[in-house]
């Protein structure tokens, strides 16, 4: 809970002042005592809104519960924030001195935390140096890395037919549609990864293409490559549309598919929600002379880009997101598409 009695008189609302103060924090300490406190117009407790804002800002939240009887609001809030799966591990205190000692101990642990050698190796790996390519197609690469450094999928399980069949089931499902039943797949194990590549059948070059490559590692890393040209027939068969235009709607569609698969596969491999935060990034390759357009229409002449070949990465550094973002990725999709459009036009 924010201690806001020390705030000066401000030109903003009390709610905005509290949430703005959260934005300036490195860590958020939430202390729940006897009362839940004031209720905001949203119907949630004020401290609950502050907690949700901290989580949305990807800030570490430290929870402390005072050993007292609580009113109904405080009981509900304590239960939610310390939920065994979705909440945080909390400490209990009785006196101000105990609270001080517990806060100091928690902060020492946070401040002393340093990346492991495995973390450093992963952070220095270039996930966009050699993306999967399909001739004449623009491809989108989606990379999702769990923040926690540990084995997520057992090495025996990742190589089993049963697990591969489950991945197929998820990727083909109507809520995901990463793979199509009509396209052939080639599965294989590469070091610590299950790799499944979907291609076009021979002799079917006139049909809409749905190229896709999935890499899933023992560490829970997900790399998806999929075409964003040729997936939807937007121009006539003999027009120059697909060679000169990439529809932003198709980029958004592939991103939504990637997020949906990530959400579904983590429900499968991490049902107890041990992994709550992820780093992700996306890139376009093979854009070549194409331009990115919203709701494009076939026309008699087109503008050609002179950027040449290369990989356009949306974020300069991997972006931290919550597990809930996998289920509701609209904001992240919009942000990624905006940056890809901006960089493609530079």
One Martini backbone bead per residue (centre of mass of N, CA, C, O) as a GRO file, in nm:
protein
  346
    1UNK     BB    1   0.097   0.036   0.021
    2UNK     BB    2   0.057   0.361  -0.002
    3UNK     BB    3   0.215   0.645   0.141
    4UNK     BB    4   0.024   0.957   0.092
    5UNK     BB    5   0.055   1.179   0.322
    6UNK     BB    6   0.329   1.314   0.183
    7UNK     BB    7   0.187   1.452  -0.021
    8UNK     BB    8   0.131   1.701  -0.202
    9UNK     BB    9  -0.030   1.919  -0.365
   10UNK     BB   10  -0.222   1.823  -0.655
   11UNK     BB   11  -0.337   1.831  -1.004
   12UNK     BB   12  -0.428   1.546  -0.945
   13UNK     BB   13  -0.566   1.275  -0.878
   14UNK     BB   14  -0.554   1.040  -0.642
   15UNK     BB   15  -0.534   0.800  -0.829
   16UNK     BB   16  -0.305   0.908  -1.015
   17UNK     BB   17  -0.098   0.956  -0.793
   18UNK     BB   18  -0.069   0.663  -0.708
   19UNK     BB   19   0.002   0.542  -0.989
   20UNK     BB   20   0.247   0.727  -1.043
   21UNK     BB   21   0.412   0.620  -0.803
   22UNK     BB   22   0.442   0.336  -0.913
   23UNK     BB   23   0.608   0.416  -1.170
   24UNK     BB   24   0.864   0.511  -0.972
   25UNK     BB   25   0.922   0.221  -0.902
   26UNK     BB   26   1.105  -0.080  -0.829
   27UNK     BB   27   0.929  -0.153  -0.575
   28UNK     BB   28   0.652  -0.324  -0.408
   29UNK     BB   29   0.485  -0.272  -0.097
   30UNK     BB   30   0.250  -0.487   0.068
   31UNK     BB   31   0.020  -0.411   0.338
   32UNK     BB   32  -0.186  -0.619   0.552
   33UNK     BB   33  -0.434  -0.572   0.777
   34UNK     BB   34  -0.744  -0.513   0.898
   35UNK     BB   35  -0.799  -0.329   0.645
   36UNK     BB   36  -0.882  -0.273   0.311
   37UNK     BB   37  -1.030  -0.006   0.263
   38UNK     BB   38  -1.083   0.169   0.002
   39UNK     BB   39  -1.317   0.217  -0.263
   40UNK     BB   40  -1.333   0.222  -0.586
   41UNK     BB   41  -1.524   0.279  -0.867
   42UNK     BB   42  -1.453  -0.020  -0.975
   43UNK     BB   43  -1.479  -0.201  -0.683
   44UNK     BB   44  -1.198  -0.178  -0.591
   45UNK     BB   45  -0.943  -0.156  -0.414
   46UNK     BB   46  -0.696   0.062  -0.399
   47UNK     BB   47  -0.466  -0.143  -0.342
   48UNK     BB   48  -0.553  -0.322  -0.582
   49UNK     BB   49  -0.493  -0.122  -0.808
   50UNK     BB   50  -0.194  -0.092  -0.737
   51UNK     BB   51  -0.121  -0.384  -0.779
   52UNK     BB   52  -0.212  -0.408  -1.077
   53UNK     BB   53  -0.022  -0.185  -1.180
   54UNK     BB   54   0.241  -0.322  -1.098
   55UNK     BB   55   0.200  -0.572  -1.276
   56UNK     BB   56   0.176  -0.414  -1.546
   57UNK     BB   57   0.481  -0.291  -1.486
   58UNK     BB   58   0.665  -0.533  -1.384
   59UNK     BB   59   0.670  -0.532  -1.070
   60UNK     BB   60   0.784  -0.613  -0.778
   61UNK     BB   61   0.596  -0.785  -0.517
   62UNK     BB   62   0.570  -0.733  -0.166
   63UNK     BB   63   0.425  -0.938   0.094
   64UNK     BB   64   0.247  -0.832   0.401
   65UNK     BB   65   0.112  -0.981   0.704
   66UNK     BB   66  -0.079  -0.911   0.962
   67UNK     BB   67  -0.140  -1.044   1.291
   68UNK     BB   68  -0.475  -1.010   1.237
   69UNK     BB   69  -0.782  -0.920   1.224
   70UNK     BB   70  -1.013  -0.922   0.946
   71UNK     BB   71  -1.184  -0.800   0.718
   72UNK     BB   72  -1.339  -0.893   0.435
   73UNK     BB   73  -1.156  -0.734   0.239
   74UNK     BB   74  -0.882  -0.827   0.357
   75UNK     BB   75  -0.923  -1.127   0.315
   76UNK     BB   76  -0.957  -1.125   0.008
   77UNK     BB   77  -0.690  -0.984  -0.059
   78UNK     BB   78  -0.497  -1.186   0.076
   79UNK     BB   79  -0.587  -1.428  -0.093
   80UNK     BB   80  -0.517  -1.316  -0.371
   81UNK     BB   81  -0.209  -1.223  -0.324
   82UNK     BB   82  -0.150  -1.537  -0.187
   83UNK     BB   83  -0.186  -1.723  -0.399
   84UNK     BB   84  -0.041  -2.021  -0.480
   85UNK     BB   85  -0.026  -1.944  -0.796
   86UNK     BB   86  -0.097  -1.613  -0.857
   87UNK     BB   87   0.066  -1.521  -0.629
   88UNK     BB   88   0.255  -1.437  -0.344
   89UNK     BB   89   0.502  -1.467  -0.124
   90UNK     BB   90   0.445  -1.441   0.220
   91UNK     BB   91   0.470  -1.242   0.517
   92UNK     BB   92   0.461  -1.240   0.873
   93UNK     BB   93   0.354  -0.997   1.126
   94UNK     BB   94   0.338  -0.796   1.440
   95UNK     BB   95   0.566  -0.585   1.436
   96UNK     BB   96   0.751  -0.327   1.325
   97UNK     BB   97   1.021  -0.479   1.354
   98UNK     BB   98   0.944  -0.726   1.186
   99UNK     BB   99   0.883  -0.574   0.930
  100UNK     BB  100   1.161  -0.453   0.886
  101UNK     BB  101   1.316  -0.723   0.871
  102UNK     BB  102   1.156  -0.844   0.629
  103UNK     BB  103   1.218  -0.622   0.425
  104UNK     BB  104   1.525  -0.640   0.435
  105UNK     BB  105   1.543  -0.938   0.348
  106UNK     BB  106   1.399  -0.909   0.073
  107UNK     BB  107   1.587  -0.689  -0.050
  108UNK     BB  108   1.850  -0.844  -0.036
  109UNK     BB  109   1.764  -1.067  -0.228
  110UNK     BB  110   1.706  -0.888  -0.475
  111UNK     BB  111   1.984  -0.728  -0.490
  112UNK     BB  112   2.164  -1.004  -0.502
  113UNK     BB  113   2.061  -1.074  -0.762
  114UNK     BB  114   2.205  -1.270  -1.027
  115UNK     BB  115   2.295  -1.375  -1.310
  116UNK     BB  116   2.335  -1.648  -1.466
  117UNK     BB  117   2.514  -1.808  -1.699
  118UNK     BB  118   2.262  -1.896  -1.853
  119UNK     BB  119   2.134  -1.621  -1.882
  120UNK     BB  120   2.369  -1.488  -2.035
  121UNK     BB  121   2.362  -1.675  -2.277
  122UNK     BB  122   2.072  -1.606  -2.367
  123UNK     BB  123   2.104  -1.293  -2.395
  124UNK     BB  124   2.344  -1.330  -2.624
  125UNK     BB  125   2.153  -1.452  -2.808
  126UNK     BB  126   2.070  -1.464  -3.157
  127UNK     BB  127   1.738  -1.495  -3.277
  128UNK     BB  128   1.796  -1.314  -3.571
  129UNK     BB  129   2.036  -1.427  -3.750
  130UNK     BB  130   1.871  -1.723  -3.850
  131UNK     BB  131   1.604  -1.733  -3.993
  132UNK     BB  132   1.342  -1.865  -4.132
  133UNK     BB  133   1.309  -1.938  -4.486
  134UNK     BB  134   1.114  -1.831  -4.777
  135UNK     BB  135   1.086  -1.800  -5.087
  136UNK     BB  136   0.933  -1.488  -5.154
  137UNK     BB  137   0.884  -1.447  -4.841
  138UNK     BB  138   0.734  -1.311  -4.565
  139UNK     BB  139   0.855  -1.330  -4.229
  140UNK     BB  140   0.767  -1.425  -3.897
  141UNK     BB  141   0.925  -1.379  -3.577
  142UNK     BB  142   0.869  -1.556  -3.265
  143UNK     BB  143   0.983  -1.480  -2.925
  144UNK     BB  144   0.979  -1.687  -2.619
  145UNK     BB  145   1.094  -1.623  -2.274
  146UNK     BB  146   1.144  -1.731  -1.980
  147UNK     BB  147   1.254  -1.587  -1.695
  148UNK     BB  148   1.300  -1.847  -1.583
  149UNK     BB  149   1.579  -2.066  -1.501
  150UNK     BB  150   1.471  -2.377  -1.637
  151UNK     BB  151   1.327  -2.673  -1.654
  152UNK     BB  152   1.019  -2.740  -1.831
  153UNK     BB  153   1.101  -2.990  -2.014
  154UNK     BB  154   1.146  -3.301  -2.032
  155UNK     BB  155   1.368  -3.473  -2.227
  156UNK     BB  156   1.188  -3.722  -2.264
  157UNK     BB  157   0.921  -3.581  -2.340
  158UNK     BB  158   1.011  -3.407  -2.594
  159UNK     BB  159   1.074  -3.699  -2.756
  160UNK     BB  160   0.788  -3.790  -2.755
  161UNK     BB  161   0.502  -3.889  -2.912
  162UNK     BB  162   0.297  -3.779  -2.710
  163UNK     BB  163   0.395  -3.486  -2.712
  164UNK     BB  164   0.379  -3.433  -3.013
  165UNK     BB  165   0.074  -3.484  -3.032
  166UNK     BB  166  -0.002  -3.249  -2.842
  167UNK     BB  167   0.117  -3.024  -3.014
  168UNK     BB  168  -0.054  -3.077  -3.259
  169UNK     BB  169  -0.327  -3.033  -3.123
  170UNK     BB  170  -0.279  -2.736  -3.048
  171UNK     BB  171  -0.184  -2.621  -3.333
  172UNK     BB  172  -0.472  -2.724  -3.473
  173UNK     BB  173  -0.657  -2.572  -3.324
  174UNK     BB  174  -0.915  -2.338  -3.344
  175UNK     BB  175  -0.763  -2.135  -3.128
  176UNK     BB  176  -0.492  -2.128  -3.318
  177UNK     BB  177  -0.372  -2.223  -3.616
  178UNK     BB  178  -0.070  -2.293  -3.690
  179UNK     BB  179  -0.180  -2.549  -3.814
  180UNK     BB  180  -0.254  -2.767  -4.093
  181UNK     BB  181  -0.405  -3.057  -4.203
  182UNK     BB  182  -0.319  -3.005  -4.522
  183UNK     BB  183  -0.025  -3.007  -4.415
  184UNK     BB  184   0.289  -3.094  -4.400
  185UNK     BB  185   0.520  -3.256  -4.162
  186UNK     BB  186   0.845  -3.204  -3.983
  187UNK     BB  187   0.988  -3.386  -3.735
  188UNK     BB  188   1.244  -3.296  -3.480
  189UNK     BB  189   1.554  -3.334  -3.306
  190UNK     BB  190   1.743  -3.049  -3.166
  191UNK     BB  191   1.891  -3.126  -2.916
  192UNK     BB  192   1.672  -2.935  -2.697
  193UNK     BB  193   1.459  -2.969  -2.949
  194UNK     BB  194   1.145  -2.920  -3.094
  195UNK     BB  195   1.088  -2.958  -3.449
  196UNK     BB  196   0.834  -2.808  -3.664
  197UNK     BB  197   0.755  -2.838  -4.016
  198UNK     BB  198   0.558  -2.653  -4.242
  199UNK     BB  199   0.446  -2.724  -4.568
  200UNK     BB  200   0.413  -2.765  -4.904
  201UNK     BB  201   0.276  -2.941  -5.131
  202UNK     BB  202   0.322  -3.093  -5.403
  203UNK     BB  203   0.158  -2.928  -5.666
  204UNK     BB  204   0.041  -2.653  -5.473
  205UNK     BB  205   0.129  -2.347  -5.565
  206UNK     BB  206  -0.170  -2.206  -5.609
  207UNK     BB  207  -0.201  -2.201  -5.316
  208UNK     BB  208  -0.227  -2.115  -5.013
  209UNK     BB  209   0.010  -2.034  -4.780
  210UNK     BB  210   0.145  -2.232  -4.474
  211UNK     BB  211   0.407  -2.151  -4.325
  212UNK     BB  212   0.585  -2.337  -4.056
  213UNK     BB  213   0.788  -2.293  -3.752
  214UNK     BB  214   0.869  -2.495  -3.462
  215UNK     BB  215   1.033  -2.414  -3.145
  216UNK     BB  216   1.091  -2.633  -2.856
  217UNK     BB  217   1.228  -2.618  -2.545
  218UNK     BB  218   1.328  -2.728  -2.236
  219UNK     BB  219   1.321  -2.408  -2.136
  220UNK     BB  220   1.050  -2.287  -2.291
  221UNK     BB  221   1.119  -2.201  -2.567
  222UNK     BB  222   0.974  -1.994  -2.833
  223UNK     BB  223   0.978  -2.051  -3.195
  224UNK     BB  224   0.819  -1.865  -3.461
  225UNK     BB  225   0.755  -1.932  -3.810
  226UNK     BB  226   0.573  -1.718  -4.050
  227UNK     BB  227   0.383  -1.628  -4.303
  228UNK     BB  228   0.262  -1.290  -4.448
  229UNK     BB  229   0.261  -1.416  -4.733
  230UNK     BB  230   0.006  -1.603  -4.903
  231UNK     BB  231  -0.213  -1.672  -4.683
  232UNK     BB  232  -0.379  -1.444  -4.833
  233UNK     BB  233  -0.596  -1.368  -5.089
  234UNK     BB  234  -0.582  -1.028  -5.224
  235UNK     BB  235  -0.515  -1.079  -5.511
  236UNK     BB  236  -0.467  -1.164  -5.803
  237UNK     BB  237  -0.292  -1.420  -5.942
  238UNK     BB  238  -0.130  -1.195  -6.154
  239UNK     BB  239  -0.035  -1.006  -5.954
  240UNK     BB  240   0.183  -0.778  -5.748
  241UNK     BB  241   0.093  -0.777  -5.454
  242UNK     BB  242   0.280  -0.989  -5.285
  243UNK     BB  243   0.555  -0.843  -5.393
  244UNK     BB  244   0.464  -0.531  -5.257
  245UNK     BB  245   0.270  -0.638  -5.016
  246UNK     BB  246   0.187  -0.600  -4.661
  247UNK     BB  247  -0.052  -0.689  -4.447
  248UNK     BB  248  -0.119  -0.602  -4.127
  249UNK     BB  249  -0.338  -0.816  -4.073
  250UNK     BB  250  -0.139  -1.060  -4.116
  251UNK     BB  251   0.053  -0.992  -3.888
  252UNK     BB  252  -0.159  -0.998  -3.661
  253UNK     BB  253  -0.252  -1.290  -3.704
  254UNK     BB  254   0.023  -1.429  -3.644
  255UNK     BB  255   0.056  -1.313  -3.364
  256UNK     BB  256  -0.204  -1.434  -3.244
  257UNK     BB  257  -0.120  -1.727  -3.292
  258UNK     BB  258   0.137  -1.722  -3.118
  259UNK     BB  259   0.004  -1.647  -2.850
  260UNK     BB  260  -0.197  -1.882  -2.841
  261UNK     BB  261   0.011  -2.104  -2.832
  262UNK     BB  262   0.164  -2.015  -2.580
  263UNK     BB  263  -0.076  -2.036  -2.386
  264UNK     BB  264  -0.144  -2.341  -2.440
  265UNK     BB  265   0.137  -2.470  -2.382
  266UNK     BB  266   0.159  -2.361  -2.085
  267UNK     BB  267  -0.087  -2.515  -1.983
  268UNK     BB  268   0.060  -2.789  -2.036
  269UNK     BB  269   0.371  -2.747  -1.908
  270UNK     BB  270   0.235  -2.517  -1.679
  271UNK     BB  271  -0.030  -2.562  -1.480
  272UNK     BB  272   0.096  -2.409  -1.204
  273UNK     BB  273   0.230  -2.132  -1.279
  274UNK     BB  274   0.548  -2.081  -1.250
  275UNK     BB  275   0.523  -1.907  -1.511
  276UNK     BB  276   0.469  -1.538  -1.539
  277UNK     BB  277   0.726  -1.441  -1.705
  278UNK     BB  278   0.832  -1.273  -2.015
  279UNK     BB  279   1.031  -1.269  -2.310
  280UNK     BB  280   0.990  -1.068  -2.613
  281UNK     BB  281   0.996  -1.097  -2.984
  282UNK     BB  282   0.995  -0.948  -3.319
  283UNK     BB  283   1.016  -1.028  -3.683
  284UNK     BB  284   1.115  -0.936  -4.017
  285UNK     BB  285   1.155  -1.122  -4.322
  286UNK     BB  286   1.163  -1.062  -4.660
  287UNK     BB  287   1.056  -0.774  -4.746
  288UNK     BB  288   1.219  -0.593  -4.915
  289UNK     BB  289   1.010  -0.415  -5.149
  290UNK     BB  290   0.803  -0.404  -4.944
  291UNK     BB  291   0.502  -0.283  -4.800
  292UNK     BB  292   0.321  -0.155  -4.532
  293UNK     BB  293  -0.041  -0.212  -4.498
  294UNK     BB  294  -0.363  -0.095  -4.445
  295UNK     BB  295  -0.602  -0.221  -4.616
  296UNK     BB  296  -0.535  -0.321  -4.897
  297UNK     BB  297  -0.538  -0.251  -5.255
  298UNK     BB  298  -0.580  -0.313  -5.564
  299UNK     BB  299  -0.369  -0.182  -5.832
  300UNK     BB  300  -0.186  -0.035  -6.098
  301UNK     BB  301   0.014   0.086  -5.874
  302UNK     BB  302   0.339   0.082  -5.700
  303UNK     BB  303   0.542   0.104  -5.420
  304UNK     BB  304   0.890   0.080  -5.378
  305UNK     BB  305   1.122  -0.039  -5.181
  306UNK     BB  306   1.489   0.040  -5.093
  307UNK     BB  307   1.607  -0.135  -4.845
  308UNK     BB  308   1.620  -0.429  -4.880
  309UNK     BB  309   1.761  -0.662  -4.711
  310UNK     BB  310   1.648  -0.810  -4.396
  311UNK     BB  311   1.604  -0.749  -4.044
  312UNK     BB  312   1.309  -0.660  -3.851
  313UNK     BB  313   1.304  -0.539  -3.526
  314UNK     BB  314   1.095  -0.424  -3.297
  315UNK     BB  315   1.282  -0.456  -3.041
  316UNK     BB  316   1.578  -0.366  -2.899
  317UNK     BB  317   1.454  -0.523  -2.655
  318UNK     BB  318   1.329  -0.739  -2.470
  319UNK     BB  319   0.998  -0.793  -2.364
  320UNK     BB  320   0.808  -0.764  -2.079
  321UNK     BB  321   0.569  -1.015  -1.975
  322UNK     BB  322   0.273  -1.161  -1.896
  323UNK     BB  323   0.072  -1.429  -1.892
  324UNK     BB  324  -0.189  -1.265  -1.952
  325UNK     BB  325  -0.084  -1.162  -2.236
  326UNK     BB  326  -0.131  -1.430  -2.392
  327UNK     BB  327  -0.454  -1.398  -2.376
  328UNK     BB  328  -0.413  -1.059  -2.403
  329UNK     BB  329  -0.238  -0.926  -2.689
  330UNK     BB  330  -0.333  -0.659  -2.824
  331UNK     BB  331  -0.128  -0.452  -2.718
  332UNK     BB  332   0.129  -0.601  -2.820
  333UNK     BB  333   0.055  -0.610  -3.116
  334UNK     BB  334   0.029  -0.306  -3.162
  335UNK     BB  335   0.321  -0.236  -3.082
  336UNK     BB  336   0.474  -0.414  -3.285
  337UNK     BB  337   0.346  -0.302  -3.548
  338UNK     BB  338   0.430  -0.011  -3.512
  339UNK     BB  339   0.743  -0.064  -3.511
  340UNK     BB  340   0.765  -0.214  -3.778
  341UNK     BB  341   0.654   0.016  -3.952
  342UNK     BB  342   0.860   0.231  -3.874
  343UNK     BB  343   1.121   0.068  -3.955
  344UNK     BB  344   1.036   0.008  -4.253
  345UNK     BB  345   1.031   0.334  -4.320
  346UNK     BB  346   1.347   0.418  -4.272
   0.00000   0.00000   0.00000
